[in-house]
Amino acid sequence: MLQDGIILEGLAVGAAGTTGGEICFNTGMTGYQEIFTDPSYYGQVIVTTVAHVGNYGVKQGETESNRVQFSGLICNKMATVQSRRDADNTLNGYLAAAGITGISEIDTRYLVRHIRDKGAMNVVISTISGAPAFLQAELDKLPDMLNLELSTKVTTPEPYDLPRTDTDQSAGEQSFRVAVLDYGVKKGILENMQARGMDLRVFPATTTYQELDEWKPNGYFLSNGPGDPAVMDYAIDTVKEILAHDRPLFGICLGHQLLALAAGLHTYKMHNGHRGINHPVKNLITGKGEITSQNHGFAVSAAGIEALDGVELTHINLNDQTVEGMRLTNKPAFSVQHHPESNPGPHDSRYLFDQFRELMAAHS
Amino acid sequence: MPRDISIKSVLIIGSGPIVIGQACEFDYAGSQAARSLRDEGIEVILINSNPATIMTDPITADHVYLLPLEKKSIKHILEQHQIDAVLPTMGGQTALNLAIDCEKAGLWAKYNIRMIGVDIKAIETTEDRELFRQKMLELNVGVCKGRTAKSFLEGKEIAQEIGFPLVIRPSFTLGGSGGGFVNTAEEFPEALTRGLHASPTHEVLVEQSILGWKEYELELLRDAAGNVIIICSIENFDPMGIHTGDSITVAPAQTLPDTIYQQMRDLAIKMMNGIGNFAGGCNVQFSVSPFDDSIIGIEINPRVSRSSALASKATGYPIAKIAAKLAIGYHLDELQNQITKTTSAYFEPALDYVIVKIPRWNFDKFKGADRTLGLQMKSVGEVMGIGRNFQEALQKACQSLEIKRNGLGADGRELTNKDAILKSLANPSWNRLFHIYDALKLGISLKTVEKITKIDRWFLTQIEELIQLEHTIQQHTLSTMPRSLLMEAKQKGYADRQIAHLLGVLESEVFARRQDEGINRVFKMVDTCSAEFEAKTPYFYSSFGSENESIVTDKPKVIVLGSGPNRIGQGIEFDYSCVHGVLAAKECGYETIMINCNPETVSTDFNTADKLYFEPVFWEHIYDIILHENPVGVIVQLGGQTALKLAEKLERYGIKILGTSFQALDLAEDRGAFSTLLKEMGIPYPKFGTINTSDEAIELARELGFPLLVRPSYVLGGQSMKIVINEDELESQVIQIFQDLPDNKVLLDHFLENAIEAEADALCDGEDVYIIGIMEHIEPAGIHSGDSYAVLPPFDLSEDIIRQITDITKRVAVALRTVGLLNIQFAIKEGVVYVIEANPRASRTVPFICKAYREPYVNYATKLMLGAAKIKDFDFKPHQQGYAIKVPVFSFNKFTGVNKELGPEMKSTGEAIYFIDDLQDDYFQQVYAERNLYLSR
C-alpha cells in the first residue's frame, strides 16, 4: 500500500511479515546484491525496474556491507534458480534469511510511472492480505525521510583499521592515512582507497575533528549514507573543522552534501532521486563524460554556487543539469554526488580516488 | 565540440544485395545515417546496388547511385560530385571492404576525401585474426590459444600444439563462411582445406575451442572526445559454438552479475580504444567461462552490424543515427536522447522488459545442405519478441516466426520420440528450441538437457516453468480455470490458441473468457530508461499488466501490416513497400500505425510510422491492437503473403481492408476460381487440376500431359514446387507434399516447356488501370520469377505480345476490382500469352520498377487504397532509358555441397539492379548466353 492509498497485490518473496519505508526505484539491470546491502538504502523500499531479479543468485564478497540494509523489495519477476554455479544462495533465500519482506509479480513499470509523477512517498509491504486498515496503520507509523537522520543507525560502533592492499596498478610507493567518517560507508569505497596505497581508519559518524586528528591522518573522507544531510549538524560541524584546518578532504554522495552544507550551500529533497547505474555526468574541468552509479534522494542546490566565493562546480548531470561534483577553490577539498567506486555500475569515475591521493600527496 | 563544419557532403556506401549474413539491417542503418546527416544540412550521396532498399530512395539521399559496389563506381561518383567525406560503416563488411580497396588504390587521397566513422587500421586489426590476437594480447584481454596458418602444413602443426577440440576461422570472410569446429584429428584435414579455400587471403586461425561457454555481445558508441557508452548487452541463449547470427539471443543479458558485466564493459572499452581512434559504433563479442567467469574476447566489429540493429530496436536507442552524428564530430553530451527528447544521448539504456531474437532459417530451399548450426551463419532472417518477462518475449518471438506454430509448444506439434529429441539437442538445427521444450515436456531432466546443450540453467528453468504451467492448466476446463491462472498464462506469453489447445476448446472461447474477465492486452512503451523519464516517442509492445500507456487519439488511423521475418521469397522488398505505404498514408492526413516483428527493418524504425507496435504479425496480437486503436482500415497489400493471409480473418471480424476487397484477394489466390474467371474472359492459362491423392494425380496427369508443374496451393516463393516429367516422379513429389504440408491440396499445371516468362505490375483504382512496368525474364519458364534475371522493359517481345500482356493485365485488374497493386505472371509460347498467376498485392518487383523508372508507385498505390486519389490524378513520368536488369543473388556458398540448381522453387536471397544502355551490353550478352545453365527441375 502506497501513501496515497493505492494497493497492489502480488506474490510474497523473502521473509513473511510487514515492512515499510520510503519507496524509490532503481533502474540498474545488474548488481542487486550490492544495492540491497548498500547502507544508503537503509529505511527504503526499492522497486527494481529490471524485468527479472535474482537470476545469478547471491555470493559472498559481492556485498557492500555486512548485512542487508534496505527495508523491502518490489519487483516484477523473482528468479527461482540461480545461474551461477558458485552462488551461495538464491536471492529469495538470501532475503528470507535476512528477514526482508518483498513482493513480486507487480507491474513495476506502472509503479515507477506513478511515483515518477507523484514524487517520493512511503509504502508498506505485508504478507497479511486483505487488511487495508492494518496497512494504513503501519503506513502512519513510518517517518518522513525529510529531516530524518539515519547515519547513526548504520555507522560502525567502534573505529577499525583497514590496511592498504595496493590491488590497483596505480597504487605507488607512498602511503597515506585516511580517516573515514562512516555515515553508512560502502565496502567498495573503502576497497578503492585501500587499493590505491591508502591505510584507512573508519570512524563512527559522530566522531569529532579532535578525535580524528589524534590519528594524524593525511586526509579525510566523508562517506555516503542514508537520510537527510541538512539535519546532521554534528557532521557538518566536523567538516567545517576539517576545512578550517586546510586538511585534504574527499566526499561521496552524503559526504558531498555535507561538504556543500559546511561550505554554505543548501541541499533539498528531490522529487524522485537518481538511482541506477546509467547516469551521465560531465566533468566540467576536463570536458569528458562518465557514466555513473547513483543513489541519492537529496541533492545540493545549484542556486548559490556561482554567488558563493570559493566553490567551483566540477561535475553536472547531463540529464537534468543537477550538481554532481564540486571543489573548494581555496581549500584542498572536493566531492561528488555519484558513486565513483560503482559497485554496482561502470568504473568510469574511479580516477577520483587517484585525485584524492594526489591531493594528499600535494599537502603532505 | 559541435559538428565539423568542413564536412558538407558525405558519401554513404550500402551493403548491396541481401545475402546470408548481410541483410536489411544495413538498409535500416544506411537510411538512418542518411537522414541523420541530412538533418544537419549535409548533402548525402549514396551508392548501393540493391534496388529494394529505402536508403536508395530519393526520400533518403540527395543523390542516389544504383551501381555495382566496386571501385569503378566509386570513381565515377567522385568525378561527378564534390565529396568531403566517406562513411563506410553503415554497409556491413561489403562497404568496409570496398572502402579499403579504394584506399589501397589511392582513390580517397586523390579526391581529397576523409574517411569518417572508422579508421583503416582498425578494420585491418579486427578482420585479420592474427593481428586481432596480437592486439588483444597487447591489451591484456583474454584470448583463446591459437595461431594463424597460411598453409596446410602450418595448420597441422598448430593443431598438434593446441590439441582437440579446436576451431578453424578463415580470415576476411562474411558470416563465418568456411569455418567450423573440429573434434578429432580425423576431421581436421578436410576442415582445414575448406577454411583455407574460403579465405580470400588463404589464411585461417586455428584456435582452442571454447564450445559451450557463455556468449555475450556489447554494442558500443564512442565520440571524438573518447567518451564511450554501452548501448546494450546481449546474451546468447545458445552458448559458444553457434554463430551469433544463428543463435537465439536475449537482451539485456540475463545471467551476468554486475561484477562480471563491469569487467566486460571495461574490456570492451579498452578493446575499442585499442584498435584505433574513430568516432562511431562498435560491436564486441565475449565468451565467459561458466566455471570460473573468466572472459575471452572473441571479436570486435568497428561498424554498425546486425546486432546493432537489434540493439537499436531492443533499447529504442538509434545507434546508426547517433553514430552518423558522432562521425561528423558531435560529442555524445551534445546530443539528445531520441526517445525522451529531454535527456542526454550520453547514457546507457535501462530496460524494464526482455527481448528475445530468434533467427529464421530456410533449409528447405537448400536441398542437401547440412542443417546443423555452427560457426557459419545459415539463417536468412530474424524476429524479435518483446515482453515484460523472458517467457512472454520467448513466446511472442515463436509466434512471430510464421513456421506454423502458435508459440513454443502447446499446439499439438510436439516431438515425442525421445531418441530423436536427444539427437536434436546434441546437433542443434533450426528447431532445437522447440525440442528443448519437447524434451522437458517428455520428462527428460533439466540436468540432462543442460549437460547436452550447455544452455544456462536459468533459461532452461524458464522453459520448464512453462511446462509446469501447462500441467496446471490441463487440470482445469475453461470454466473452472481461475482468472489468476488465465492471467498467468497470458503474462507468460501464451496465445489464446495455445490455451485453447491445452483445454481442448476453441480459440474464440478462450478469447471470450478473457474478455469476460477483463484480461486485456495493455501496451507498454520502449523508452530507453525504464520509465525514469517521460518519453515522447510512441514505440510500443503488448503485455498483460495493470496500465496501458498507448493513448488512442481521435485522428483517423490506418494500420499497415508488415511482412514479418525475412525469408527466401519474402524479404526487404516488402519492407520497402510498407514504409512507403506508411509515408503515403501520413501524407493523406492519417495517423499511421505499423505492426511488425522484424528488427532488421526500416518499417520498425520508430521514426517511420506515427505509432509502432513491435508485435508478432499474428492474428491475436493484431486483433487486440485493432480493438484498441479502432482504425479506419488495415492495409494488407504491402506486407507480402504474411499480411495478405490475414485478410480472411479481418473480413470475418468485420474490419475494413483498405484497397482490393477480400473477395477479390481470395479470388486471385484461389486457383480454381481464378481459372474459371480467366476462362469466362477468354484468357489463356495452362491446363491444370486439383488432386487429393496420388491416384487422382496420375489420372489427371494423363489428361493434362507431361511435363507437369506440381505444387501445393497457398504457398510462398514456390515452396515445394517441382516440374515432373513422368508418373514416378509425379507420385513421389505428390507424396512428399502431403507429408510436408498435410491438409493442403495439390495443384497440377501443364508446364509450358521452353516458354518465355514475363510479368507485369499494375496500379488500379477499380476502374482505370496503369501498368507500371512489364518485365521479361532472360531465363526460360521453369525458373522461379524471383530467381530469374528480369529485364525492364521487355527486350525481345513483339508488339503484339506486349499488346496482349497489356490488354490481359488491364482486364484482369478490373475484373478483380483491384484497388491498389496487382502483379501478373505470364508464359509466352508460340505467340500466345498464358496467365500463370496473379498476386493481388505489392510484388517483389515493385521496388525494382520504382527505382528503374524513378517513380513512387507504392505511394500512388496507397493513395488509391485510401480512396484519396484515382489513377487519372497521377502524372506518370517514368524515366525510361535503356534497360534495367534485375539480377538475382544467391547464398549457395554458405552451404557446402549444395549446388546452384534453379527451378520453380525460389532460392535467391537478394537482388541487385543493373542498368544497360542497349542490348549489345557485355553483361547482358553473357547472362543471355548462360540462360539455360542452372535450370533443373
Contacts between the chains, C-beta under 8 A, distances in Angstrom:
chain1	res1	chain2	res2	distance
A	8	B	546	7.7
A	25	B	530	7.8
A	25	B	532	7.5
A	27	B	350	4.0
A	27	B	352	7.7
A	27	B	529	6.8
A	27	B	530	4.3
A	27	B	532	5.4
A	28	B	258	7.6
A	28	B	350	7.1
A	29	B	233	7.8
A	29	B	252	4.8
A	29	B	253	7.9
A	29	B	350	6.0
A	29	B	351	6.4
A	30	B	253	7.8
A	30	B	256	6.3
A	30	B	257	6.5
A	30	B	258	3.9
A	30	B	261	5.0
A	31	B	257	7.6
A	31	B	258	3.3
A	33	B	257	7.9
A	34	B	258	6.2
A	49	B	350	6.7
A	49	B	352	4.4
A	49	B	530	3.8
A	49	B	531	6.9
A	49	B	532	7.7
A	50	B	252	7.4
A	50	B	350	7.6
A	50	B	351	7.2
A	50	B	352	6.4
A	50	B	530	7.5
A	51	B	351	7.3
A	51	B	352	6.1
A	51	B	353	5.5
A	51	B	354	4.9
A	51	B	388	6.0
A	51	B	389	5.3
A	51	B	390	7.3
A	52	B	254	6.3
A	52	B	354	7.1
A	52	B	389	6.5
A	52	B	390	6.5
A	55	B	254	5.3
A	55	B	255	5.4
A	55	B	458	5.3
A	56	B	255	5.5
A	56	B	256	6.8
A	56	B	257	4.7
A	56	B	458	7.8
A	59	B	257	7.4
A	62	B	257	6.7
A	62	B	258	7.6
A	62	B	259	6.1
A	76	B	352	7.5
A	76	B	388	6.4
A	76	B	389	6.8
A	77	B	389	5.0
A	79	B	458	6.8
A	80	B	461	6.4
A	80	B	465	7.4
A	81	B	457	6.0
A	81	B	458	6.1
A	81	B	461	4.7
A	82	B	458	7.3
A	83	B	254	7.7
A	83	B	255	3.8
A	83	B	456	5.0
A	83	B	457	6.0
A	83	B	458	4.0
A	84	B	255	7.5
A	84	B	257	6.8
A	85	B	290	6.6
A	85	B	291	7.0
A	107	B	388	7.9
A	107	B	545	3.8
A	107	B	546	4.3
A	107	B	547	6.2
A	108	B	352	6.8
A	109	B	352	5.3
A	109	B	388	7.5
A	109	B	524	6.1
A	109	B	530	7.4
A	109	B	531	5.4
A	109	B	545	6.7
A	109	B	547	7.2
A	110	B	545	6.2
A	110	B	546	5.1
A	110	B	547	3.8
A	112	B	352	7.6
A	112	B	530	6.7
A	112	B	531	4.3
A	112	B	532	7.2
A	113	B	531	5.0
A	113	B	547	7.0
A	113	B	549	7.7
A	116	B	531	6.3
A	116	B	532	6.9
A	116	B	533	7.8
A	116	B	534	7.5
A	272	B	532	7.8
A	276	B	350	6.1
A	276	B	530	7.9
A	276	B	532	7.1
A	277	B	258	7.8
A	277	B	348	7.7
A	278	B	347	5.3
A	278	B	348	4.0
A	278	B	349	7.2
A	278	B	350	5.3
A	278	B	529	8.0
A	279	B	347	7.0
A	280	B	332	8.0
A	280	B	333	6.9
A	280	B	344	5.0
A	280	B	346	4.3
A	280	B	347	4.6
A	282	B	333	5.4
A	282	B	346	7.9
A	287	B	225	6.6
A	288	B	225	6.1
A	288	B	226	6.8
A	288	B	227	6.3
A	289	B	225	7.6
A	289	B	227	4.4
A	289	B	331	7.8
A	289	B	332	6.3
A	289	B	333	5.1
A	289	B	346	5.2
A	291	B	229	6.0
A	291	B	230	7.9
A	291	B	346	7.9
A	291	B	347	6.9
A	291	B	348	5.5
A	318	B	333	5.4
A	318	B	343	7.6
A	318	B	344	3.8
A	318	B	346	5.4
A	318	B	347	7.4
A	319	B	343	4.2
A	319	B	344	5.5
A	319	B	347	6.8
A	319	B	533	7.1
A	320	B	343	7.5
A	342	B	262	6.6
A	343	B	258	7.5
A	344	B	258	3.7
A	344	B	262	7.3
A	345	B	258	7.3
A	345	B	262	7.1
A	346	B	262	6.4
A	346	B	265	6.0
A	346	B	348	7.6
A	347	B	262	6.0
A	347	B	265	7.5
A	347	B	266	5.7
